[in-house]
Amino acid sequence: MRKVAVLGGGPAGAFAAEKLARAGLETIVLDEKLAWEKPCGGGLTYKAYERYPFLLNNDTPKHIVTDTWVAAPRAGAARMTLRQPLLIYSRYDLNSMLLERARRSGALIEKERVLSLTRQENRWRLRTRHGDLDADYCIVATGARNPLRDVGTQLRPADTMIALGYYVPASQTHIDIQFLPQLEGYIWVFPRCGHLSVGICGKGETAQQLRARLEQYMRGKEIDYAKASFYSHLLPSLESPAWRNNRISGDGWMAVGDAGGLVDPITGEGLYYAMRSADLAAEAIIEDRRPVSELGAAYRRVLAHDFAEDLAFGASIARRVFLGRFLFRAVPTRMVEFMRRSPRFLDLMQDMFAGTQPYLTLRGRLLENLNGTLHEILMSFFVQRILPGGQRA
């Protein structure tokens, strides 16, 4: 294999390009925007920077945040001091850093839009606005709004969530997470360098409805959005059937990050999975010990083992986590109450925020470590109600 085209210059595409170029492969990144802002918190979990330490050890502006408040209706808020802090970047700054790393590794970065892909005799012909080029293999990193319909995940409306928010010229030192009545989603307030990212993500409601919920929350918190910049974006949030049939690779291509639907269906977190999938895709190509026709299947197998099976199980419980009820109250309300009253549940939430607690082992961990207090006994019923059955999807 001589040349790999990476379609998309976001975190997944930039990281894949860095790995490929560093291994000596001719690599070109094609993206019509390159670094840009995105309506999300921009948080990187401990799981991400523990695996990829350069995400912590660099000169790019970022906040290192430990203080977090989680709130739900009729439960107030619970404070949690994170053992493993979150790193909060501007997505523009993070993306710029990753693209520069790819460039320094030898990748060619082109601000260019790919209009179409054509497979010709085991090679790709890519048509762009300014001419055509060829490649032996393609990494598809075009995001959730992938214009190339023959490659990447196939998102139905039910397999997406809307994320929208404001960049507010204000500051604070902590993170706020707010659950809302009858919403499969939540509001966040993340402190970035120079502004707050105040946003909402959710399923089952229109962008207008979500924006109304967010602005009502901001008025209640006296967060002024009159002069704030507004952004909106589509995020993958695959349902269980979509995970079983997810189109993650094919003849001569692999999809990474949002283009592969690789987003946590409960938290909406995608940065770790973007970078991890890019890493796994690049490794499959770099190994080069199997025919090109077999690379896609190998990538699917390692992806499933590494994290995709866990996210698929998360999809099977997501609706119950947000919309279920336990002892006459909403599940998020009980979660916040347990955070205040159960040390073991608070310990679990620490690991959830760190990204180190898989969904597949969530039920087993809780049931194996409960003691005999009333709150822990009630929590055991809660766990069995929300996570029925065995530990695997």
Secondary structure, DSSP 8 states (H G I E B T S, - for coil): --EEEEE--SHHHHHHHHHHHHTT-EEEEEESS-S---SS--EE-HHHHHHSGGGTSSSS--EEEEEEEEEETTTEEEEEEEEEEEEE--HHHHHHHHHHHHHHTT-EEEE--EEEEEEETTEEEEEETTEEEEESEEEE---SS-S-TTSS----GGGEEEEEEEEES---SSEEEEE-TT-EEEEEEEEETTEEEEEEEEESS-HHHHHHHHHHHHHHTT---TTSEEEEEEEE---HHHHHT---EETTEEE-GGGGT-S-TTT---HHHHHHHHHHHHHHHHH--S-HHHHHHHHHHHHIIIIIHHHHHHHHHHHHHHH-EETTEEHHHHHHHHHHH-HHHHHHHHHHHHT---STTHHHHHHHS--SSHHHHHHHHHHHHHS-S-S--
